[in-house]
Amino acid sequence: MTDTNTPDAADAADGTDHTETAAPRAGDVDRPAAVVLVSGGMDSATTAYEARERGYDLHFLHTSYGQNTETKERECTKALREKLGVSTDRFLHIETDHLSRIGASSLTDASMTVEDADLDAEDDGVPSSYVPFRNANLLAMAISYAEANDCEAVFVGAHSEDYAGYPDCRPEFFDAFERMVDIGTRPETSVDIVVPFVEESKTAIAERGAELGVPYELTWSCYREEAPACGTCDACAFRLQAFQRLGIEDPIAYEERPEYTSDDDPTDEV
């Protein structure tokens, strides 16, 4: 797993044409290609922009696995695809409803409650929103997609505040998975798993996204609702906190916008 793998080459939600000029295709110039796992959230959107900034031609992989906001997330992913000029033949959507059928996560199991965020709480272990071994499932599909299309990398948007609670977001998980890929693919296949923000906080991601011009109005983070975002689940809280720390208005609609800032960013030293 690497977070510094820079190559040598350095349907819109609101009905507006957000399309940017598409990057040249790999067949036109000597540019590497990468698969980006795009959920429709701010982390994966920033990761997609980071991958493009590093000189990659992009393939998008999006999965619906029975999560509470799967329709909204798919709409946002399509809008981001158009914004980045990724062609439809490089956008793969896969239904993975087996994760919902397995259950045991408040994101997919209607019998479980999505808890309110408590950002001041001590480490409470793995949260109820953890989908058992989800990232291994998604990465396996992404590697298959990458190998089939001769892509050199798979980009993932996990970050430090994720791996504090989710075991399949830890750096050592991605390192181990990359070793498995080396063993389990064709001898000529070489796919790096790139997690550019794995040591960064949500605030750092939002800051980098602002530099890259990420259209955060086309992203969605809420675990509970498709419109408006609740503002109080973990995903909403970390997102709002990041924007508040930067003094930037989060452009999506919320049912409520609590104040989540504090004097210090506790993840600065992660």
CYANA upper distance limits for C-alpha pairs under 8 A (distance plus 0.5 A):
  1 MET  CA    171 PRO  CA      8.18
  1 MET  CA    174 PHE  CA      6.15
  1 MET  CA    175 ASP  CA      5.19
  1 MET  CA    178 GLU  CA      6.46
  1 MET  CA    192 ASP  CA      6.78
  1 MET  CA    193 ILE  CA      5.42
  1 MET  CA    194 VAL  CA      6.31
  1 MET  CA    195 VAL  CA      7.66
  2 THR  CA    192 ASP  CA      7.52
  2 THR  CA    193 ILE  CA      6.84
  2 THR  CA    194 VAL  CA      5.42
  2 THR  CA    195 VAL  CA      6.84
  2 THR  CA    196 PRO  CA      7.89
  3 ASP  CA    194 VAL  CA      5.69
  3 ASP  CA    195 VAL  CA      5.50
  3 ASP  CA    196 PRO  CA      4.62
  3 ASP  CA    197 PHE  CA      7.50
  3 ASP  CA    198 VAL  CA      7.79
  4 THR  CA    194 VAL  CA      8.06
  4 THR  CA    196 PRO  CA      7.17
  5 ASN  CA    194 VAL  CA      7.27
  6 THR  CA     10 ALA  CA      7.84
  6 THR  CA     54 ARG  CA      5.85
  6 THR  CA     55 GLY  CA      8.02
  7 PRO  CA     32 PRO  CA      7.99
  7 PRO  CA     54 ARG  CA      6.82
  7 PRO  CA     55 GLY  CA      6.83
  7 PRO  CA     56 TYR  CA      8.16
  8 ASP  CA     55 GLY  CA      8.04
  9 ALA  CA     31 ARG  CA      7.56
  9 ALA  CA     54 ARG  CA      7.41
  9 ALA  CA     55 GLY  CA      5.52
 10 ALA  CA     53 GLU  CA      7.19
 10 ALA  CA     54 ARG  CA      5.68
 10 ALA  CA     55 GLY  CA      5.57
 11 ASP  CA     15 GLY  CA      8.17
 11 ASP  CA     75 GLU  CA      7.20
 11 ASP  CA     76 CYS  CA      8.44
 11 ASP  CA     78 LYS  CA      5.61
 11 ASP  CA     79 ALA  CA      5.15
 11 ASP  CA     82 GLU  CA      7.10
 12 ALA  CA     16 THR  CA      6.63
 12 ALA  CA     17 ASP  CA      7.25
 12 ALA  CA     18 HIS  CA      7.08
 12 ALA  CA     75 GLU  CA      8.07
 12 ALA  CA     76 CYS  CA      7.85
 12 ALA  CA     78 LYS  CA      7.46
 12 ALA  CA     79 ALA  CA      4.56
 12 ALA  CA     80 LEU  CA      7.97
 12 ALA  CA     82 GLU  CA      7.60
 12 ALA  CA     83 LYS  CA      8.30
 12 ALA  CA    218 LEU  CA      7.92
 13 ALA  CA     75 GLU  CA      7.00
 13 ALA  CA     76 CYS  CA      6.97
 13 ALA  CA     79 ALA  CA      6.60
 13 ALA  CA    218 LEU  CA      6.94
 17 ASP  CA     83 LYS  CA      8.50
 18 HIS  CA     79 ALA  CA      8.18
 18 HIS  CA     82 GLU  CA      7.32
 18 HIS  CA     83 LYS  CA      5.41
 19 THR  CA     82 GLU  CA      5.62
 19 THR  CA     83 LYS  CA      4.40
 19 THR  CA     84 LEU  CA      6.83
 19 THR  CA     85 GLY  CA      6.50
 20 GLU  CA     82 GLU  CA      7.98
 20 GLU  CA     83 LYS  CA      5.69
 20 GLU  CA     84 LEU  CA      5.99
 20 GLU  CA     85 GLY  CA      6.21
 21 THR  CA     84 LEU  CA      7.77
 21 THR  CA     85 GLY  CA      6.46
 22 ALA  CA     84 LEU  CA      6.83
 22 ALA  CA     85 GLY  CA      4.59
 22 ALA  CA     86 VAL  CA      6.98
 23 ALA  CA     57 ASP  CA      7.16
 23 ALA  CA     85 GLY  CA      7.50
 24 PRO  CA     28 ASP  CA      6.68
 24 PRO  CA     29 VAL  CA      7.27
 24 PRO  CA     57 ASP  CA      7.79
 25 ARG  CA     29 VAL  CA      7.29
 25 ARG  CA     31 ARG  CA      8.08
 25 ARG  CA     57 ASP  CA      6.79
 26 ALA  CA     30 ASP  CA      6.52
 26 ALA  CA     31 ARG  CA      5.64
 26 ALA  CA     32 PRO  CA      7.00
 26 ALA  CA     33 ALA  CA      7.22
 26 ALA  CA     57 ASP  CA      6.94
 31 ARG  CA     55 GLY  CA      7.33
 31 ARG  CA     56 TYR  CA      6.75
 31 ARG  CA     57 ASP  CA      7.19
 32 PRO  CA     55 GLY  CA      7.79
 32 PRO  CA     56 TYR  CA      5.75
 32 PRO  CA     57 ASP  CA      6.75
 32 PRO  CA    151 CYS  CA      7.35
 32 PRO  CA    152 GLU  CA      6.89
 33 ALA  CA     56 TYR  CA      5.58
 33 ALA  CA     57 ASP  CA      5.03
 33 ALA  CA     58 LEU  CA      6.37
 33 ALA  CA     59 HIS  CA      7.84
 33 ALA  CA    150 ASP  CA      7.98
 33 ALA  CA    151 CYS  CA      5.21
 33 ALA  CA    152 GLU  CA      6.43
 33 ALA  CA    153 ALA  CA      7.59
 34 ALA  CA     51 ALA  CA      8.17
 34 ALA  CA     56 TYR  CA      6.51
 34 ALA  CA     57 ASP  CA      6.71
 34 ALA  CA     58 LEU  CA      5.78
 34 ALA  CA     59 HIS  CA      6.52
 34 ALA  CA    146 ALA  CA      7.49
 34 ALA  CA    151 CYS  CA      5.53
 34 ALA  CA    152 GLU  CA      6.27
 34 ALA  CA    153 ALA  CA      5.22
 34 ALA  CA    154 VAL  CA      6.06
 34 ALA  CA    155 PHE  CA      7.54
 35 VAL  CA     58 LEU  CA      6.48
 35 VAL  CA     59 HIS  CA      5.08
 35 VAL  CA     60 PHE  CA      6.29
 35 VAL  CA     61 LEU  CA      7.25
 35 VAL  CA    142 ALA  CA      7.19
 35 VAL  CA    145 TYR  CA      7.94
 35 VAL  CA    146 ALA  CA      6.48
 35 VAL  CA    151 CYS  CA      7.31
 35 VAL  CA    153 ALA  CA      6.86
 35 VAL  CA    154 VAL  CA      5.22
 35 VAL  CA    155 PHE  CA      6.72
 36 VAL  CA     44 SER  CA      8.22
 36 VAL  CA     47 THR  CA      8.11
 36 VAL  CA     48 ALA  CA      6.64
 36 VAL  CA     51 ALA  CA      8.44
 36 VAL  CA     58 LEU  CA      7.35
 36 VAL  CA     59 HIS  CA      6.63
 36 VAL  CA     60 PHE  CA      5.68
 36 VAL  CA     61 LEU  CA      6.64
 36 VAL  CA    142 ALA  CA      8.42
 36 VAL  CA    154 VAL  CA      6.21
 36 VAL  CA    155 PHE  CA      5.19
 36 VAL  CA    156 VAL  CA      6.90
 37 LEU  CA     44 SER  CA      7.27
 37 LEU  CA     60 PHE  CA      6.81
 37 LEU  CA     61 LEU  CA      5.57
 37 LEU  CA     62 HIS  CA      6.68
 37 LEU  CA    138 LEU  CA      8.36
 37 LEU  CA    142 ALA  CA      7.58
 37 LEU  CA    154 VAL  CA      7.92
 37 LEU  CA    155 PHE  CA      6.83
 37 LEU  CA    156 VAL  CA      6.21
 37 LEU  CA    157 GLY  CA      8.11
 38 VAL  CA     44 SER  CA      5.63
 38 VAL  CA     45 ALA  CA      7.10
 38 VAL  CA     48 ALA  CA      7.96
 38 VAL  CA     60 PHE  CA      6.77
 38 VAL  CA     61 LEU  CA      6.44
 38 VAL  CA     62 HIS  CA      5.86
 38 VAL  CA     77 THR  CA      7.02
 39 SER  CA     44 SER  CA      6.67
 39 SER  CA     45 ALA  CA      8.37
 39 SER  CA     62 HIS  CA      6.37
 39 SER  CA     63 THR  CA      7.74
 39 SER  CA     73 GLU  CA      6.71
 39 SER  CA     74 ARG  CA      7.91
 39 SER  CA     77 THR  CA      6.98
 40 GLY  CA     44 SER  CA      7.26
 40 GLY  CA     45 ALA  CA      7.05
 40 GLY  CA     73 GLU  CA      5.28
 40 GLY  CA     74 ARG  CA      7.03
 40 GLY  CA     75 GLU  CA      8.19
 40 GLY  CA     76 CYS  CA      5.43
 40 GLY  CA     77 THR  CA      5.03
 40 GLY  CA     80 LEU  CA      8.12
 40 GLY  CA    218 LEU  CA      8.28
 40 GLY  CA    219 THR  CA      5.76
 40 GLY  CA    220 TRP  CA      6.37
 40 GLY  CA    221 SER  CA      8.21
 41 GLY  CA     45 ALA  CA      6.65
 41 GLY  CA     73 GLU  CA      7.68
 41 GLY  CA     76 CYS  CA      8.34
 41 GLY  CA    219 THR  CA      5.44
 41 GLY  CA    220 TRP  CA      5.25
 41 GLY  CA    221 SER  CA      5.55
 42 MET  CA     46 THR  CA      6.54
 42 MET  CA    206 ALA  CA      8.35
 42 MET  CA    216 TYR  CA      6.90
 42 MET  CA    219 THR  CA      6.12
 42 MET  CA    220 TRP  CA      7.25
 42 MET  CA    221 SER  CA      7.31
 43 ASP  CA     47 THR  CA      6.68
 43 ASP  CA    157 GLY  CA      5.65
 43 ASP  CA    158 ALA  CA      7.69
 43 ASP  CA    202 LYS  CA      8.39
 43 ASP  CA    205 ILE  CA      7.34
 44 SER  CA     48 ALA  CA      6.61
 44 SER  CA    156 VAL  CA      7.21
 44 SER  CA    157 GLY  CA      5.14
 44 SER  CA    158 ALA  CA      8.48
 45 ALA  CA     49 TYR  CA      6.92
 45 ALA  CA     80 LEU  CA      7.82
 45 ALA  CA    214 VAL  CA      7.54
 45 ALA  CA    216 TYR  CA      8.47
 45 ALA  CA    219 THR  CA      7.80
 46 THR  CA     50 GLU  CA      6.56
 46 THR  CA    157 GLY  CA      8.18
 46 THR  CA    205 ILE  CA      7.49
 46 THR  CA    206 ALA  CA      8.33
 46 THR  CA    208 ARG  CA      8.04
 46 THR  CA    209 GLY  CA      5.85
 46 THR  CA    212 LEU  CA      8.41
 46 THR  CA    214 VAL  CA      6.72
 47 THR  CA     51 ALA  CA      6.58
 47 THR  CA    155 PHE  CA      7.37
 47 THR  CA    156 VAL  CA      7.33
 47 THR  CA    157 GLY  CA      6.03
 47 THR  CA    196 PRO  CA      7.61
 47 THR  CA    197 PHE  CA      8.47
 48 ALA  CA     52 ARG  CA      6.82
 48 ALA  CA     58 LEU  CA      8.24
 48 ALA  CA    155 PHE  CA      8.02
 49 TYR  CA     53 GLU  CA      6.59
 49 TYR  CA    209 GLY  CA      8.25
 49 TYR  CA    212 LEU  CA      7.21
 49 TYR  CA    214 VAL  CA      7.32
 50 GLU  CA     54 ARG  CA      6.73
 50 GLU  CA    196 PRO  CA      8.43
 50 GLU  CA    212 LEU  CA      8.01
 51 ALA  CA     55 GLY  CA      7.17
 51 ALA  CA     56 TYR  CA      6.29
 51 ALA  CA     58 LEU  CA      8.12
 51 ALA  CA    155 PHE  CA      7.69
 52 ARG  CA     56 TYR  CA      5.56
 52 ARG  CA     57 ASP  CA      7.06
 52 ARG  CA     58 LEU  CA      7.48
 58 LEU  CA     86 VAL  CA      7.04
 58 LEU  CA     90 ARG  CA      7.90
 59 HIS  CA     86 VAL  CA      7.55
 59 HIS  CA     90 ARG  CA      5.29
 59 HIS  CA     91 PHE  CA      6.48
 59 HIS  CA     92 LEU  CA      8.39
 60 PHE  CA     81 ARG  CA      7.90
 60 PHE  CA     86 VAL  CA      8.19
 60 PHE  CA     90 ARG  CA      6.70
 60 PHE  CA     91 PHE  CA      5.22
 60 PHE  CA     92 LEU  CA      6.65
 61 LEU  CA     91 PHE  CA      6.60
 61 LEU  CA     92 LEU  CA      5.42
 61 LEU  CA     93 HIS  CA      6.46
 61 LEU  CA     94 ILE  CA      8.23
 61 LEU  CA    142 ALA  CA      7.33
 62 HIS  CA     74 ARG  CA      7.86
 62 HIS  CA     77 THR  CA      7.79
 62 HIS  CA     91 PHE  CA      8.33
 62 HIS  CA     92 LEU  CA      6.81
 62 HIS  CA     93 HIS  CA      5.33
 62 HIS  CA     94 ILE  CA      6.93
 63 THR  CA     93 HIS  CA      6.07
 63 THR  CA     94 ILE  CA      5.31
 63 THR  CA     95 GLU  CA      6.19
 63 THR  CA     96 THR  CA      7.02
 63 THR  CA    138 LEU  CA      8.25
 64 SER  CA     70 GLU  CA      6.30
 64 SER  CA     74 ARG  CA      8.07
 64 SER  CA     93 HIS  CA      8.15
 64 SER  CA     94 ILE  CA      6.97
 64 SER  CA     95 GLU  CA      5.47
 64 SER  CA     96 THR  CA      6.43
 64 SER  CA     97 ASP  CA      7.61
 65 TYR  CA     70 GLU  CA      7.98
 65 TYR  CA     95 GLU  CA      6.55
 65 TYR  CA     96 THR  CA      5.08
 65 TYR  CA     97 ASP  CA      5.07
 65 TYR  CA     98 HIS  CA      7.61
 65 TYR  CA     99 LEU  CA      6.30
 65 TYR  CA    100 SER  CA      6.39
 65 TYR  CA    108 THR  CA      8.18
 66 GLY  CA     70 GLU  CA      7.01
 66 GLY  CA     96 THR  CA      8.17
 66 GLY  CA     97 ASP  CA      6.20
 66 GLY  CA     99 LEU  CA      7.78
 66 GLY  CA    100 SER  CA      5.58
 66 GLY  CA    107 LEU  CA      8.35
 66 GLY  CA    108 THR  CA      5.98
 67 GLN  CA    100 SER  CA      7.77
 67 GLN  CA    107 LEU  CA      5.55
 67 GLN  CA    108 THR  CA      5.20
 68 ASN  CA    107 LEU  CA      6.18
 68 ASN  CA    108 THR  CA      6.71
 68 ASN  CA    223 TYR  CA      7.08
 68 ASN  CA    224 ARG  CA      6.53
 68 ASN  CA    225 GLU  CA      7.57
 68 ASN  CA    226 GLU  CA      8.49
 69 THR  CA     73 GLU  CA      6.67
 69 THR  CA    222 CYS  CA      8.04
 69 THR  CA    223 TYR  CA      7.18
 69 THR  CA    224 ARG  CA      7.21
 69 THR  CA    225 GLU  CA      6.62
 69 THR  CA    226 GLU  CA      5.86
 70 GLU  CA     74 ARG  CA      6.62
 71 THR  CA     75 GLU  CA      6.82
 71 THR  CA    226 GLU  CA      8.14
 72 LYS  CA     76 CYS  CA      6.73
 72 LYS  CA    220 TRP  CA      7.74
 72 LYS  CA    226 GLU  CA      6.11
 73 GLU  CA     77 THR  CA      6.66
 73 GLU  CA    219 THR  CA      8.07
 73 GLU  CA    220 TRP  CA      6.77
 74 ARG  CA     78 LYS  CA      6.74
 75 GLU  CA     79 ALA  CA      6.77
 76 CYS  CA     80 LEU  CA      6.65
 76 CYS  CA    218 LEU  CA      5.93
 76 CYS  CA    219 THR  CA      5.95
 76 CYS  CA    220 TRP  CA      7.39
 77 THR  CA     81 ARG  CA      6.63
 77 THR  CA    219 THR  CA      8.15
 78 LYS  CA     82 GLU  CA      6.86
 79 ALA  CA     83 LYS  CA      6.63
 79 ALA  CA    218 LEU  CA      6.97
 80 LEU  CA     84 LEU  CA      6.57
 80 LEU  CA    218 LEU  CA      7.18
 80 LEU  CA    219 THR  CA      8.49
 81 ARG  CA     85 GLY  CA      6.56
 81 ARG  CA     86 VAL  CA      5.65
 81 ARG  CA     87 SER  CA      8.01
 81 ARG  CA     91 PHE  CA      8.08
 82 GLU  CA     86 VAL  CA      6.69
 82 GLU  CA     87 SER  CA      8.23
 86 VAL  CA     90 ARG  CA      6.97
 86 VAL  CA     91 PHE  CA      7.76
 87 SER  CA     91 PHE  CA      7.33
 96 THR  CA    100 SER  CA      8.39
 97 ASP  CA    101 ARG  CA      6.81
 98 HIS  CA    102 ILE  CA      6.54
 99 LEU  CA    103 GLY  CA      6.78
 99 LEU  CA    108 THR  CA      8.19
 99 LEU  CA    131 VAL  CA      7.97
 99 LEU  CA    132 PRO  CA      8.44
 99 LEU  CA    134 ARG  CA      7.93
100 SER  CA    108 THR  CA      5.60
100 SER  CA    109 ASP  CA      7.27
103 GLY  CA    108 THR  CA      6.53
103 GLY  CA    109 ASP  CA      5.85
103 GLY  CA    131 VAL  CA      8.18
104 ALA  CA    108 THR  CA      8.15
104 ALA  CA    109 ASP  CA      6.93
104 ALA  CA    128 SER  CA      8.33
104 ALA  CA    131 VAL  CA      7.49
104 ALA  CA    132 PRO  CA      7.76
105 SER  CA    109 ASP  CA      6.17
105 SER  CA    112 MET  CA      7.55
105 SER  CA    128 SER  CA      6.09
105 SER  CA    129 SER  CA      5.67
105 SER  CA    130 TYR  CA      6.22
105 SER  CA    131 VAL  CA      5.67
105 SER  CA    132 PRO  CA      7.88
106 SER  CA    110 ALA  CA      7.44
106 SER  CA    111 SER  CA      8.19
106 SER  CA    112 MET  CA      5.33
106 SER  CA    113 THR  CA      6.13
106 SER  CA    114 VAL  CA      5.83
106 SER  CA    128 SER  CA      6.06
106 SER  CA    129 SER  CA      5.41
106 SER  CA    130 TYR  CA      8.13
107 LEU  CA    114 VAL  CA      7.57
107 LEU  CA    129 SER  CA      5.97
107 LEU  CA    130 TYR  CA      8.24
107 LEU  CA    131 VAL  CA      7.79
107 LEU  CA    223 TYR  CA      7.03
107 LEU  CA    224 ARG  CA      8.26
108 THR  CA    131 VAL  CA      8.38
112 MET  CA    128 SER  CA      8.48
114 VAL  CA    128 SER  CA      7.71
114 VAL  CA    129 SER  CA      7.37
114 VAL  CA    223 TYR  CA      7.69
114 VAL  CA    224 ARG  CA      7.27
114 VAL  CA    233 CYS  CA      7.43
115 GLU  CA    128 SER  CA      8.14
115 GLU  CA    233 CYS  CA      6.66
115 GLU  CA    234 ASP  CA      8.08
116 ASP  CA    232 THR  CA      5.92
116 ASP  CA    233 CYS  CA      5.09
116 ASP  CA    234 ASP  CA      6.96
117 ALA  CA    232 THR  CA      6.37
117 ALA  CA    233 CYS  CA      5.47
117 ALA  CA    234 ASP  CA      4.99
117 ALA  CA    237 ALA  CA      6.90
118 ASP  CA    234 ASP  CA      8.11
119 LEU  CA    237 ALA  CA      8.35
123 ASP  CA    165 GLY  CA      8.47
125 GLY  CA    165 GLY  CA      6.48
126 VAL  CA    130 TYR  CA      7.26
126 VAL  CA    165 GLY  CA      5.38
126 VAL  CA    166 TYR  CA      6.49
126 VAL  CA    167 PRO  CA      8.18
127 PRO  CA    165 GLY  CA      6.91
127 PRO  CA    166 TYR  CA      8.01
130 TYR  CA    166 TYR  CA      6.83
133 PHE  CA    137 ASN  CA      7.28
133 PHE  CA    168 ASP  CA      6.91
134 ARG  CA    138 LEU  CA      6.81
134 ARG  CA    168 ASP  CA      8.07
135 ASN  CA    139 LEU  CA      6.30
135 ASN  CA    168 ASP  CA      6.50
135 ASN  CA    169 CYS  CA      8.03
136 ALA  CA    140 ALA  CA      6.53
136 ALA  CA    168 ASP  CA      7.82
136 ALA  CA    177 PHE  CA      8.39
137 ASN  CA    141 MET  CA      7.14
138 LEU  CA    142 ALA  CA      6.70
139 LEU  CA    143 ILE  CA      6.49
140 ALA  CA    144 SER  CA      6.81
141 MET  CA    145 TYR  CA      6.67
142 ALA  CA    146 ALA  CA      6.53
142 ALA  CA    154 VAL  CA      7.27
143 ILE  CA    147 GLU  CA      6.48
143 ILE  CA    154 VAL  CA      7.46
143 ILE  CA    181 VAL  CA      8.13
143 ILE  CA    191 VAL  CA      7.94
144 SER  CA    148 ALA  CA      6.61
145 TYR  CA    149 ASN  CA      6.82
146 ALA  CA    150 ASP  CA      6.43
146 ALA  CA    151 CYS  CA      5.21
146 ALA  CA    152 GLU  CA      7.66
146 ALA  CA    153 ALA  CA      7.68
146 ALA  CA    154 VAL  CA      7.52
146 ALA  CA    191 VAL  CA      7.85
147 GLU  CA    151 CYS  CA      6.67
147 GLU  CA    185 THR  CA      8.29
147 GLU  CA    189 THR  CA      7.12
147 GLU  CA    191 VAL  CA      7.94
150 ASP  CA    189 THR  CA      8.20
151 CYS  CA    191 VAL  CA      7.38
152 GLU  CA    190 SER  CA      6.72
152 GLU  CA    191 VAL  CA      5.22
152 GLU  CA    192 ASP  CA      6.82
153 ALA  CA    191 VAL  CA      5.30
153 ALA  CA    192 ASP  CA      5.00
153 ALA  CA    193 ILE  CA      6.28
153 ALA  CA    194 VAL  CA      7.10
154 VAL  CA    191 VAL  CA      7.38
154 VAL  CA    192 ASP  CA      6.72
154 VAL  CA    193 ILE  CA      5.44
154 VAL  CA    194 VAL  CA      6.45
155 PHE  CA    193 ILE  CA      6.60
155 PHE  CA    194 VAL  CA      5.26
155 PHE  CA    195 VAL  CA      6.39
155 PHE  CA    196 PRO  CA      8.20
156 VAL  CA    193 ILE  CA      7.91
156 VAL  CA    194 VAL  CA      6.78
156 VAL  CA    195 VAL  CA      5.55
156 VAL  CA    196 PRO  CA      8.07
157 GLY  CA    195 VAL  CA      6.56
157 GLY  CA    196 PRO  CA      7.68
157 GLY  CA    197 PHE  CA      7.17
157 GLY  CA    198 VAL  CA      8.07
158 ALA  CA    162 ASP  CA      6.77
158 ALA  CA    163 TYR  CA      8.07
158 ALA  CA    169 CYS  CA      6.36
158 ALA  CA    195 VAL  CA      6.98
158 ALA  CA    197 PHE  CA      7.09
158 ALA  CA    198 VAL  CA      6.11
159 HIS  CA    163 TYR  CA      7.14
159 HIS  CA    169 CYS  CA      7.78
159 HIS  CA    195 VAL  CA      8.34
159 HIS  CA    197 PHE  CA      5.66
159 HIS  CA    198 VAL  CA      4.47
159 HIS  CA    199 GLU  CA      6.47
159 HIS  CA    200 GLU  CA      6.19
159 HIS  CA    201 SER  CA      6.86
159 HIS  CA    202 LYS  CA      7.74
160 SER  CA    164 ALA  CA      6.89
160 SER  CA    170 ARG  CA      8.37
160 SER  CA    197 PHE  CA      8.09
160 SER  CA    198 VAL  CA      6.01
160 SER  CA    199 GLU  CA      5.66
160 SER  CA    200 GLU  CA      5.98
160 SER  CA    201 SER  CA      6.14
160 SER  CA    202 LYS  CA      8.41
160 SER  CA    267 THR  CA      7.93
160 SER  CA    270 VAL  CA      7.42
161 GLU  CA    165 GLY  CA      7.91
161 GLU  CA    200 GLU  CA      8.48
161 GLU  CA    201 SER  CA      6.61
161 GLU  CA    202 LYS  CA      7.51
161 GLU  CA    267 THR  CA      7.85
162 ASP  CA    166 TYR  CA      6.27
162 ASP  CA    169 CYS  CA      6.57
162 ASP  CA    170 ARG  CA      8.39
163 TYR  CA    167 PRO  CA      6.47
163 TYR  CA    168 ASP  CA      7.63
163 TYR  CA    169 CYS  CA      5.09
163 TYR  CA    170 ARG  CA      5.24
163 TYR  CA    171 PRO  CA      8.41
164 ALA  CA    170 ARG  CA      8.33
166 TYR  CA    170 ARG  CA      7.84
167 PRO  CA    173 PHE  CA      8.15
168 ASP  CA    173 PHE  CA      6.41
168 ASP  CA    174 PHE  CA      8.42
169 CYS  CA    173 PHE  CA      7.15
169 CYS  CA    174 PHE  CA      7.96
170 ARG  CA    174 PHE  CA      7.37
170 ARG  CA    198 VAL  CA      8.33
171 PRO  CA    175 ASP  CA      6.77
171 PRO  CA    198 VAL  CA      7.20
172 GLU  CA    176 ALA  CA      6.54
173 PHE  CA    177 PHE  CA      6.62
174 PHE  CA    178 GLU  CA      6.59
174 PHE  CA    193 ILE  CA      7.47
175 ASP  CA    179 ARG  CA      6.98
176 ALA  CA    180 MET  CA      6.93
177 PHE  CA    181 VAL  CA      6.76
178 GLU  CA    182 ASP  CA      6.83
178 GLU  CA    191 VAL  CA      8.49
178 GLU  CA    192 ASP  CA      7.38
178 GLU  CA    193 ILE  CA      6.72
179 ARG  CA    183 ILE  CA      7.04
180 MET  CA    184 GLY  CA      6.47
181 VAL  CA    185 THR  CA      6.38
181 VAL  CA    191 VAL  CA      8.09
182 ASP  CA    189 THR  CA      8.30
182 ASP  CA    190 SER  CA      7.53
182 ASP  CA    191 VAL  CA      8.33
185 THR  CA    189 THR  CA      6.68
197 PHE  CA    201 SER  CA      8.13
197 PHE  CA    205 ILE  CA      7.47
199 GLU  CA    270 VAL  CA      7.03
200 GLU  CA    204 ALA  CA      6.45
200 GLU  CA    205 ILE  CA      7.47
200 GLU  CA    267 THR  CA      8.03
200 GLU  CA    268 ASP  CA      8.13
200 GLU  CA    270 VAL  CA      7.81
201 SER  CA    205 ILE  CA      6.97
201 SER  CA    267 THR  CA      6.13
201 SER  CA    268 ASP  CA      7.35
201 SER  CA    270 VAL  CA      8.47
202 LYS  CA    206 ALA  CA      6.78
202 LYS  CA    238 PHE  CA      7.30
202 LYS  CA    239 ARG  CA      7.43
202 LYS  CA    242 ALA  CA      6.25
203 THR  CA    207 GLU  CA      6.67
203 THR  CA    241 GLN  CA      8.02
203 THR  CA    242 ALA  CA      4.65
203 THR  CA    243 PHE  CA      7.43
203 THR  CA    245 ARG  CA      7.51
203 THR  CA    246 LEU  CA      7.79
204 ALA  CA    208 ARG  CA      6.64
204 ALA  CA    242 ALA  CA      8.33
205 ILE  CA    209 GLY  CA      6.51
206 ALA  CA    210 ALA  CA      6.66
206 ALA  CA    242 ALA  CA      6.92
206 ALA  CA    243 PHE  CA      7.26
207 GLU  CA    211 GLU  CA      7.01
207 GLU  CA    246 LEU  CA      7.68
208 ARG  CA    212 LEU  CA      6.78
209 GLY  CA    213 GLY  CA      6.45
209 GLY  CA    214 VAL  CA      5.59
210 ALA  CA    214 VAL  CA      6.63
215 PRO  CA    219 THR  CA      7.99
216 TYR  CA    250 ASP  CA      8.07
216 TYR  CA    251 PRO  CA      7.15
216 TYR  CA    252 ILE  CA      8.15
217 GLU  CA    250 ASP  CA      8.29
217 GLU  CA    251 PRO  CA      5.61
217 GLU  CA    252 ILE  CA      5.95
219 THR  CA    252 ILE  CA      8.43
220 TRP  CA    229 ALA  CA      8.49
220 TRP  CA    252 ILE  CA      8.33
221 SER  CA    229 ALA  CA      8.28
221 SER  CA    235 ALA  CA      6.19
221 SER  CA    236 CYS  CA      6.60
221 SER  CA    239 ARG  CA      7.92
222 CYS  CA    226 GLU  CA      7.91
222 CYS  CA    229 ALA  CA      5.89
222 CYS  CA    230 CYS  CA      7.11
222 CYS  CA    231 GLY  CA      7.94
222 CYS  CA    233 CYS  CA      7.40
222 CYS  CA    235 ALA  CA      6.10
222 CYS  CA    236 CYS  CA      5.80
223 TYR  CA    233 CYS  CA      7.06
223 TYR  CA    234 ASP  CA      8.26
223 TYR  CA    235 ALA  CA      6.86
223 TYR  CA    236 CYS  CA      8.15
224 ARG  CA    229 ALA  CA      7.87
224 ARG  CA    230 CYS  CA      7.21
224 ARG  CA    233 CYS  CA      7.84
225 GLU  CA    229 ALA  CA      6.00
225 GLU  CA    230 CYS  CA      6.77
227 ALA  CA    253 ALA  CA      7.82
227 ALA  CA    254 TYR  CA      8.25
228 PRO  CA    252 ILE  CA      8.46
228 PRO  CA    253 ALA  CA      5.75
228 PRO  CA    254 TYR  CA      5.46
228 PRO  CA    255 GLU  CA      6.16
229 ALA  CA    236 CYS  CA      7.75
229 ALA  CA    252 ILE  CA      8.29
229 ALA  CA    253 ALA  CA      6.71
229 ALA  CA    254 TYR  CA      5.04
229 ALA  CA    255 GLU  CA      6.48
230 CYS  CA    236 CYS  CA      7.55
230 CYS  CA    254 TYR  CA      6.21
230 CYS  CA    255 GLU  CA      5.55
230 CYS  CA    256 GLU  CA      6.97
231 GLY  CA    236 CYS  CA      5.42
231 GLY  CA    237 ALA  CA      6.70
231 GLY  CA    240 LEU  CA      8.15
231 GLY  CA    254 TYR  CA      6.14
231 GLY  CA    255 GLU  CA      6.69
231 GLY  CA    256 GLU  CA      5.83
231 GLY  CA    257 ARG  CA      6.03
231 GLY  CA    258 PRO  CA      7.48
232 THR  CA    236 CYS  CA      6.39
232 THR  CA    237 ALA  CA      6.21
232 THR  CA    256 GLU  CA      8.11
232 THR  CA    257 ARG  CA      8.39
232 THR  CA    258 PRO  CA      7.97
233 CYS  CA    237 ALA  CA      6.53
234 ASP  CA    238 PHE  CA      6.67
235 ALA  CA    239 ARG  CA      6.67
236 CYS  CA    240 LEU  CA      6.46
237 ALA  CA    241 GLN  CA      6.42
237 ALA  CA    260 TYR  CA      7.35
238 PHE  CA    242 ALA  CA      6.67
239 ARG  CA    243 PHE  CA      7.04
240 LEU  CA    244 GLN  CA      6.49
240 LEU  CA    250 ASP  CA      7.30
240 LEU  CA    257 ARG  CA      8.01
240 LEU  CA    259 GLU  CA      8.49
240 LEU  CA    260 TYR  CA      7.49
241 GLN  CA    245 ARG  CA      6.56
241 GLN  CA    259 GLU  CA      7.88
241 GLN  CA    260 TYR  CA      5.44
241 GLN  CA    261 THR  CA      6.06
242 ALA  CA    246 LEU  CA      7.01
243 PHE  CA    247 GLY  CA      6.62
243 PHE  CA    248 ILE  CA      5.61
243 PHE  CA    249 GLU  CA      6.81
243 PHE  CA    250 ASP  CA      6.50
244 GLN  CA    248 ILE  CA      6.60
244 GLN  CA    249 GLU  CA      7.67
244 GLN  CA    259 GLU  CA      8.23
244 GLN  CA    260 TYR  CA      7.85
244 GLN  CA    261 THR  CA      6.76
245 ARG  CA    261 THR  CA      6.49
